[in-house]
Amino acid sequence: MKILVSGAGIAGLAGALELARRGHDVSVVEYADRLRLTGTPIDIRGDALDAVDRMGLLGAVLRHRVHMSERTQFVDSDGQSIAPLPLAEINDSADDVELLRGDLVRVLADALPATVTVRFGDSVETLTEDGDVRFASGRTGRYDLVVGADGQHSGVRELVFGPEGEHLRHLGVYFALAALPGEAPVEEPNSIHNVPGRMAGVFRYGGGAVAVFQFRSAPLDHDHRDPDAQKKLLIDAFAGQRSWRIPELLDAALADPAFYLTSASQIRMPSWHRGRVVLVGDAGYCPAFLSGRGTSLALTGARFLAEELEPGDLDAGFARYEARQRPYVVAAQERVHGGRERMLPETWEAIEARNEALRAAAERNAR
């Protein structure tokens, strides 16, 4: 089949790899002018490790393994350790792998067969359910299958399945990230500090450090392409908070031209296909960063779709893909509630109760 994949992130690259290896004519189109290699470390968990192994990439993934979460602790207002991050409550198993997002993107991109074409700086502008595409560049094409792997704000999804608001479920949390140039050496622990409904932290990985923020909020009206407006949202959310290193970290956010802010939101859809168009990864079933399973869903989704496709009966293949992937999506999306309460207790009393539970868990694990 002649297949177009929209998006050169983890879901798109994994999908292109799996489909091309099965003999399909695959091309990838990406809005950005290059691969996006930035972002905090990501996790590959549970059956997603089997998907990576079947791609023949597990060895390469393991060579890039990092241990950021294992070196992360909650701290008080003086920076003193309260307890480590409870990995036993977060991971699926001891075999879960953490690595830099950019390293996984490179591993997938390097594994693409030479037959796959990746076109940067272009995007799908119009699209029909029958696979007729007009690109922003003016090019046109007709495809047997169009795979929307273009993330939570998927353009393919909006063109075929309707506006984002019809599928998005806001979880009441925002996440922000800013560079911390000149921060202490990477061997120092990573730190997380809470005030009611908010979290500020310092994470060290990849030879550098970042300031990380989370805060509870109802949906905020803003342009996700306007960093200055996003910075103001962060500053307003932490107004009056002087505990620990919060003022210093906010200054770093204001100074960072690559500052990033996003909502913790899920994409929930009754079906991920329509006509010759199908969604993979965050475009179809974003679980939100609070789940820690977006990357795993992208990898299993790409694998299952490629395995189940039948050129003569797309609908049957789509149905099998959805039947296999849906249980993983439901489980991942339901895990966000525990993550939110752990990372963002709403009151000082709730923070102290969480801290006591963390201390008790650490003592049990030390025995």
Secondary structure, 3 states (H helix, E strand, C coil): CEEEEECCCHHHHHHHHHHHHCCCEEEEEECCCCCCCCCCCEEECCHHHHHHHHCCCHHHHHHCECCCHHHEEEECCCCCEEEECCHHHHCCCCCCEEECHHHHHHHHHHHCCCCCEEEECCCEEEECCCCEEEECCCCEEECCEEEECCCCCCHHHHHHHCCHHHCEEEEEEEEEEEECCCCCCCCCCEEEEEECCEEEEEEEECCEEEEEEEEECCCCCCCCCCHHHHHHHHHHHCCCCCCCCHHHHHHHHHHCCCCEEEEEEEECCCCCEECCEEECCHHHHCCCHHHCCHHHHHHHHHHHHHHHCCCCCHHHHHHHHHHHHHHHHHHHHHCHHHHHHHHCCCCHHHHHHHHHHHHHHHHHHHC
